[in-house]
């Protein structure tokens, strides 16, 4: 019985005094998702290339849609502390294994991806 009273007293006391306690925020992991396509990699692909040549230059596409096998989507995003810092989207359209159209939805990232902010470490 004494232990229960002591525990309840401690719990009630801890709820009332929070001014001097430090606040903690959870650590949010740096998240890189997708295919990073640099400007150098993008310069290697040209209309008229085959799917295997494009795959050798850029790698396998992130999104492989069975309903649109002639469309390849390359998407990349970089998030740090819960905020998206970079994102890019490159869509390639093929016709009978030959690249017909390239759509750059967002500007491509330079040769180096974003570095982790040293102030947040």
N, C-alpha and C positions, 0 to 999 in steps of 0.2 A: 504494500500500500504506500509506503514512504517513497519508493522508487517512482511510482506513478505520479505522486504529487510533485516530486522534484522535476520529473520530465515535463509535466504540464506547465510548471512554473517557468522552466527554461524556455519552452516553446513560446509561451505568452510574452516573456521578457524579450526574446529575440525578435519578435514581430514589432515591438514598439520602438526599438532603438535601431534605426538604419541610417542616421545622419553621418556617423563617423565611419561606417563600413565602406570599403571600396566597391565600386560597381564593376562587374565583369561582363565583357561581351564575348560571345562565342567566336572561336577562330573560324574564319571562312577560307576555305581552300582555294588556291588558284586553279581555275578549271580551263583547260584548252580542249576543245572538241572539234572534230572534223578534220578536213584536209587543208593544211596550210599551203596555199598556192602563192608563191612569190612572183614578182614581176619577171624575174629571169625564167621561171618555169612557164609562165604564161606566154613569154616571147617564143618559146620553143614550139608551141602548137600553132598550126595554120589550117585554114580551110582546105580540105582535100586529103587530109591525113586519114589513115585507117584507125579503127578502134584500138587495135593492138599498139600502134605507134603512140596514140594519145595516152593509153594506159602506161606505156613505158616512160612517158614524159611526166605525167601527173600522178600516177598511181590509180588505184581502183576508186571509182566514185563512191561518195558517202551514201547517197540514196540510189538504190537500185530498184526501180519501180517495174513490177512485172507487167503493168498495163501500158507502160510507155518504154519499151526496151531501147528505143532509139534516142532517148533523152537521158543524159547524165548530169546529175547535180553535184557540185562540189561546194560544200558549206563549211565555214570555219568560224568559230567564235572563241573569244578569250574573255573570261570573267575573273575579276579579282575583288574580294571583299563584297561579293554579291552584286557587283555592278559590271555590266558588259562594257569592256574597253575597246574591243575590236571585233568586227564581224565582216565577213565577205561572202559573196555568193557568185559562183560561176556556173553557168548552164551551157551544156554542149548538146547540139542536135545532130543526129546522124541520119543518113539515108543509105540503106544497103551497105553498112559497114564503112561509110565514108563521111567524114565531118563536113557538114553543110553550113552550120551557123554557130556562132559563139556569142553568148549574151553575158556581159559583165554587169551584174546588177549593182555591185558596190565596188568602190576602188580597191585594187589589189594592194596587199601589204608589201612594204619594201622587203629587201632581202633579209632583214632581221626582225623577228617578232618582238612584241613589246616585252620589256624587261620588268621584273618585279620591282615595285617601288621600295627603295631602301628605308624610307621613313616609316613604313608599316611593319617592318620586321621587329 
